[in-house]
Amino acid sequence: MNDQAVLEVEDLRTEFRTPRGVVRAVDGVSLSLRSGETLGIVGESGSGKSVLGRTIMGLVTSDPTTTVTGTVRIGGHDVHAASAKERRSMWGTQVAMVFQDPMTSLNPVKRVGTHLTEALRLHLRLDKKVAKQRATDLLRQVGIPDPARRMTQFPHELSGGMRQRVVIAMALCCDPKLLIADEPTTALDVTVQKQILDLLTSLAESRQMATILISHDLGAVAGRTDRVQVMYAGRVVERSETADVFDGPRHPYTEGLLASIPRLSDPPHTTLRTIVGSPPNMADPPAGCRFAPRCPYAQDRCRAEQPELVDVGVAGRSHVAACHYALEEVG
């Protein structure tokens, strides 16, 4: 694995001003990612995962209702210090994104081939014939049968899984250094989900891309990521190597997420464990630890004092958690 940092995020904050107050969707997130490394970002809906991905991409623009602070560097380039034109030149060549719903990522009145050749001709300055051949090869690489015929079809003529493969081909066509996959298997059946996730893993390994896999499904990141970052209410609550998070979670929220996964070894009709309560109102989050109202281990200090990320790793292994009692065994 290359030690060069492809992505560096420092104290990133994304705030939206709404009629109900300021929503801090991303609240002080820092991370780094090297070439060939895959980071899984997990958490419930509303935890800030997707907003984090879009902010890293530079898709969350600063307007009168939005404020973005902190630093995002991709390949050494400061994303938010760049002009709109400079950011557009980075999309595809430096960083690319696979969005949740492939149907909304594709223009319904443009043929599949046009989606791919436009980016190739714009960013790589390829002529029409070479761009068409490269686009056909890309469709073949992502496992689409009869790619020459698919080039002439419209998105609605493809299945959901095929459309997602087209979106992946679009994201990879200009060989980006960083790929962000935001819930890439939403609305796909289980068999196709596995195919798409396996495809992303294989392509990331063969191209030595830095990859962020955003998901609410812990099973999707198990075995496919090097590290896992758990988010809750806009903040990082735990981060470590994937095996360490799954084998020994040190934050009660992570423990709850893992406990809610159904297991084949459970007898029939076993009641799934759930995390009590609901995520907080991000326009008016609770004082102290934001997970405290739902935490079975919460104490007075948790409700009064916001915990910082601290190193709870053993044997020199990096493992951080934002919990006042993370050094104690939870559960």
C-alpha positions as CSV (number, residue, x, y, z in Angstrom):
1,M,0.0,0.0,0.0
2,N,1.2,3.4,-0.9
3,D,1.9,5.7,2.1
4,Q,1.0,8.8,0.2
5,A,-2.1,10.6,1.7
6,V,-4.6,10.9,-1.1
7,L,-7.2,12.5,1.2
8,E,-6.7,14.7,4.3
9,V,-9.7,16.1,6.2
10,E,-9.1,18.4,9.2
11,D,-11.9,19.6,11.5
12,L,-14.5,19.6,8.8
13,R,-17.8,21.3,9.7
14,T,-21.0,21.7,7.5
15,E,-23.8,23.7,8.9
16,F,-27.2,24.5,7.4
17,R,-29.3,27.4,8.6
18,T,-33.0,26.4,8.7
19,P,-36.2,27.9,10.1
20,R,-35.8,25.6,13.2
21,G,-32.2,26.6,13.8
22,V,-28.6,25.7,12.7
23,V,-28.2,22.1,11.8
24,R,-24.6,20.9,12.3
25,A,-24.7,18.0,9.8
26,V,-20.9,17.4,10.0
27,D,-19.4,18.5,13.2
28,G,-15.6,18.5,13.5
29,V,-14.6,15.4,11.4
30,S,-11.0,14.7,10.7
31,L,-9.6,11.7,8.7
32,S,-6.9,10.7,6.2
33,L,-6.8,8.1,3.5
34,R,-3.9,6.6,1.5
35,S,-3.7,5.1,-2.0
36,G,-5.2,1.6,-2.0
37,E,-6.9,2.0,1.4
38,T,-10.6,1.6,1.9
39,L,-12.5,3.4,4.7
40,G,-16.0,2.4,5.7
41,I,-18.3,5.1,7.1
42,V,-21.3,3.7,8.9
43,G,-24.2,5.0,11.0
44,E,-27.9,5.4,11.1
45,S,-29.8,7.6,8.6
46,G,-29.2,11.3,9.5
47,S,-25.8,10.7,11.1
48,G,-24.0,12.9,8.6
49,K,-22.5,10.2,6.4
50,S,-23.7,11.5,3.0
51,V,-23.2,15.1,3.8
52,L,-19.6,14.3,4.8
53,G,-19.1,12.6,1.4
54,R,-20.6,15.5,-0.5
55,T,-18.6,18.1,1.4
56,I,-15.4,16.2,0.7
57,M,-16.4,16.3,-3.0
58,G,-17.0,20.0,-2.8
59,L,-20.7,19.6,-3.8
60,V,-21.9,21.4,-0.7
61,T,-21.5,25.0,-1.8
62,S,-21.3,28.0,0.6
63,D,-24.5,30.1,0.2
64,P,-26.4,32.3,2.7
65,T,-27.9,29.2,4.3
66,T,-24.8,26.9,4.3
67,T,-21.4,27.2,6.0
68,V,-18.5,24.9,5.4
69,T,-15.3,25.3,7.5
70,G,-12.2,23.1,7.9
71,T,-9.9,21.7,5.3
72,V,-10.2,19.1,2.6
73,R,-7.2,18.2,0.6
74,I,-7.3,15.7,-2.3
75,G,-3.9,14.9,-3.8
76,G,-2.6,18.0,-2.1
77,H,-5.2,20.3,-3.6
78,D,-7.5,22.3,-1.2
79,V,-11.0,21.5,-2.4
80,H,-12.8,24.4,-0.8
81,A,-10.1,27.0,-1.6
82,A,-10.5,26.1,-5.3
83,S,-12.8,28.0,-7.6
84,A,-15.9,26.4,-9.1
85,K,-14.0,25.8,-12.4
86,E,-11.1,24.2,-10.6
87,R,-13.4,21.9,-8.6
88,R,-15.1,20.8,-11.8
89,S,-11.7,19.9,-13.3
90,M,-11.0,17.8,-10.1
91,W,-14.3,15.8,-10.4
92,G,-13.5,12.7,-12.4
93,T,-9.8,13.0,-12.5
94,Q,-9.0,13.5,-8.7
95,V,-12.2,12.4,-7.0
96,A,-15.4,10.7,-8.2
97,M,-18.6,9.6,-6.5
98,V,-21.1,6.8,-6.9
99,F,-24.5,8.0,-5.6
100,Q,-27.3,6.1,-4.0
101,D,-29.9,6.0,-6.8
102,P,-28.4,5.3,-10.3
103,M,-31.6,6.4,-12.0
104,T,-31.3,9.9,-10.7
105,S,-27.5,9.9,-11.5
106,L,-28.2,9.3,-15.2
107,N,-29.9,11.7,-17.7
108,P,-32.9,9.8,-18.9
109,V,-32.8,11.4,-22.4
110,K,-29.1,10.6,-23.0
111,R,-27.8,7.2,-24.2
112,V,-25.4,5.3,-22.0
113,G,-22.5,5.9,-24.4
114,T,-23.0,9.7,-24.2
115,H,-22.8,9.6,-20.4
116,L,-19.3,8.0,-20.6
117,T,-17.8,9.7,-23.7
118,E,-18.7,13.2,-22.5
119,A,-16.4,12.9,-19.5
120,L,-13.7,11.3,-21.5
121,R,-13.6,14.0,-24.1
122,L,-13.9,16.8,-21.6
123,H,-11.2,15.7,-19.1
124,L,-8.9,13.6,-21.2
125,R,-9.3,15.4,-24.5
126,L,-9.9,12.1,-26.4
127,D,-11.4,12.2,-29.9
128,K,-14.8,10.8,-30.5
129,K,-13.7,7.4,-31.8
130,V,-11.1,6.7,-29.0
131,A,-13.5,7.9,-26.4
132,K,-16.2,5.5,-27.7
133,Q,-13.8,2.6,-27.6
134,R,-12.6,3.4,-24.1
135,A,-16.2,3.7,-22.9
136,T,-17.1,0.3,-24.4
137,D,-14.0,-1.2,-22.6
138,L,-15.1,0.4,-19.3
139,L,-18.6,-1.2,-19.6
140,R,-16.9,-4.5,-20.2
141,Q,-14.7,-4.0,-17.1
142,V,-17.6,-3.4,-14.9
143,G,-19.3,-6.6,-16.0
144,I,-21.9,-5.4,-18.5
145,P,-22.6,-8.0,-21.2
146,D,-22.7,-6.9,-24.9
147,P,-21.2,-3.5,-24.0
148,A,-21.4,-2.2,-27.6
149,R,-25.2,-2.6,-27.7
150,R,-25.6,-1.1,-24.2
151,M,-23.7,2.0,-25.4
152,T,-26.7,2.8,-27.6
153,Q,-29.4,2.2,-25.0
154,F,-31.1,4.6,-22.6
155,P,-31.0,4.2,-18.8
156,H,-34.6,3.1,-18.6
157,E,-33.7,0.1,-20.8
158,L,-31.3,-1.3,-18.2
159,S,-32.0,-3.0,-14.9
160,G,-31.1,-1.3,-11.6
161,G,-27.9,-3.3,-11.2
162,M,-26.8,-2.5,-14.8
163,R,-27.5,1.2,-14.3
164,Q,-25.4,1.1,-11.1
165,R,-22.6,-0.5,-13.1
166,V,-22.8,2.3,-15.7
167,V,-22.6,4.8,-12.9
168,I,-19.5,3.0,-11.6
169,A,-18.0,3.1,-15.1
170,M,-18.7,6.8,-15.3
171,A,-17.0,7.4,-11.9
172,L,-13.9,5.4,-13.0
173,C,-13.5,6.6,-16.6
174,C,-10.9,9.2,-15.8
175,D,-8.9,7.1,-13.3
176,P,-9.7,9.2,-10.1
177,K,-7.4,8.9,-7.1
178,L,-10.3,8.8,-4.7
179,L,-13.7,7.1,-5.1
180,I,-16.6,7.9,-2.7
181,A,-19.4,5.3,-2.9
182,D,-22.5,6.6,-1.1
183,E,-24.9,3.8,-0.3
184,P,-24.1,2.3,-3.7
185,T,-26.5,-0.7,-3.3
186,T,-29.7,1.2,-2.3
187,A,-32.9,-0.3,-3.9
188,L,-31.0,-3.3,-5.3
189,D,-31.8,-6.9,-4.4
190,V,-29.5,-8.8,-2.1
191,T,-27.7,-10.8,-4.9
192,V,-27.1,-7.7,-7.0
193,Q,-25.9,-5.8,-3.9
194,K,-23.1,-8.4,-3.3
195,Q,-22.1,-8.2,-7.0
196,I,-21.8,-4.4,-6.9
197,L,-19.9,-4.4,-3.6
198,D,-17.5,-7.1,-4.9
199,L,-17.0,-5.2,-8.1
200,L,-16.1,-2.0,-6.2
201,T,-13.7,-3.9,-4.0
202,S,-12.0,-5.5,-7.0
203,L,-11.7,-2.3,-9.0
204,A,-10.3,-0.4,-6.0
205,E,-7.7,-3.1,-5.5
206,S,-6.7,-3.3,-9.2
207,R,-6.5,0.5,-9.5
208,Q,-5.0,1.2,-6.1
209,M,-7.6,3.8,-5.5
210,A,-8.4,5.3,-2.1
211,T,-12.0,4.5,-1.4
212,I,-14.7,5.6,1.0
213,L,-17.7,3.2,1.3
214,I,-20.6,4.9,3.0
215,S,-23.3,2.6,4.3
216,H,-25.8,2.0,7.1
217,D,-25.2,-1.7,6.7
218,L,-22.3,-3.0,8.7
219,G,-22.3,-6.2,6.8
220,A,-21.5,-4.2,3.6
221,V,-18.2,-2.9,5.1
222,A,-17.1,-6.1,6.8
223,G,-14.4,-7.8,4.9
224,R,-14.3,-4.9,2.3
225,T,-12.7,-2.1,4.2
226,D,-9.4,-1.6,6.0
227,R,-10.8,0.8,8.6
228,V,-14.3,1.7,9.9
229,Q,-15.4,5.1,11.1
230,V,-18.7,5.2,13.0
231,M,-20.7,8.4,12.9
232,Y,-23.5,9.6,15.2
233,A,-25.3,13.0,15.0
234,G,-22.6,14.5,12.8
235,R,-19.6,13.4,14.8
236,V,-17.2,10.5,14.7
237,V,-17.8,8.3,17.8
238,E,-15.4,5.4,16.9
239,R,-12.7,4.6,14.4
240,S,-10.3,1.7,14.1
241,E,-9.2,-1.1,11.8
242,T,-12.3,-3.0,10.7
243,A,-11.5,-6.2,12.5
244,D,-11.0,-4.3,15.8
245,V,-14.3,-2.5,15.5
246,F,-16.2,-5.7,14.8
247,D,-14.4,-7.9,17.4
248,G,-14.2,-5.3,20.2
249,P,-16.4,-2.2,19.9
250,R,-15.5,0.4,22.5
251,H,-18.4,2.8,22.0
252,P,-22.0,1.9,23.2
253,Y,-23.4,3.1,19.9
254,T,-21.2,0.8,17.8
255,E,-22.0,-2.1,20.2
256,G,-25.7,-1.4,19.6
257,L,-25.3,-1.4,15.8
258,L,-23.5,-4.7,15.8
259,A,-26.0,-6.3,18.2
260,S,-28.8,-5.4,15.8
261,I,-27.4,-7.5,13.0
262,P,-29.4,-10.7,12.4
263,R,-27.4,-13.9,12.7
264,L,-27.9,-17.2,10.9
265,S,-27.0,-19.0,14.2
266,D,-30.0,-17.5,16.0
267,P,-33.1,-19.7,16.4
268,P,-36.2,-18.9,14.3
269,H,-38.3,-16.0,15.4
270,T,-35.5,-14.5,17.5
271,T,-36.4,-10.9,18.3
272,L,-33.7,-8.5,17.0
273,R,-32.1,-6.1,19.4
274,T,-32.7,-2.5,18.8
275,I,-31.2,0.8,20.0
276,V,-33.9,2.5,22.0
277,G,-35.1,6.0,21.2
278,S,-34.4,8.1,18.1
279,P,-31.5,10.1,16.7
280,P,-31.4,13.7,18.2
281,N,-32.9,16.8,16.6
282,M,-29.7,18.2,15.0
283,A,-31.1,21.7,15.2
284,D,-31.2,21.3,19.0
285,P,-28.9,18.4,20.1
286,P,-28.7,17.4,23.7
287,A,-26.0,18.7,26.0
288,G,-23.1,16.4,26.7
289,C,-22.7,13.2,24.7
290,R,-25.3,13.2,21.9
291,F,-25.9,9.5,22.4
292,A,-26.4,9.7,26.1
293,P,-30.3,9.8,25.9
294,R,-30.2,6.4,24.2
295,C,-27.2,4.9,25.9
296,P,-27.7,2.1,28.5
297,Y,-24.5,3.0,30.3
298,A,-25.0,6.8,30.5
299,Q,-24.0,8.5,33.7
300,D,-24.3,12.1,34.9
301,R,-21.0,13.1,33.3
302,C,-22.2,11.9,29.9
303,R,-25.3,14.2,30.0
304,A,-23.2,17.2,31.0
305,E,-19.9,16.9,29.2
306,Q,-19.2,16.2,25.5
307,P,-16.6,13.5,25.1
308,E,-13.6,13.9,22.8
309,L,-12.1,11.1,20.7
310,V,-9.4,9.3,22.8
311,D,-7.1,6.5,22.0
312,V,-8.4,3.3,23.5
313,G,-6.2,0.9,21.4
314,V,-4.1,-1.9,22.8
315,A,-0.7,-3.2,21.7
316,G,0.0,-0.1,19.7
317,R,-3.1,-0.5,17.5
318,S,-4.9,2.8,16.7
319,H,-8.4,2.7,18.0
320,V,-10.2,5.9,19.0
321,A,-13.6,6.4,20.6
322,A,-15.6,9.4,21.9
323,C,-16.8,8.0,25.2
324,H,-16.0,9.0,28.7
325,Y,-15.9,5.4,29.8
326,A,-14.5,3.8,26.6
327,L,-11.5,2.5,28.5
328,E,-13.9,0.3,30.4
329,E,-15.4,-2.8,28.8
330,V,-18.9,-2.0,27.6
331,G,-21.3,-4.9,27.7
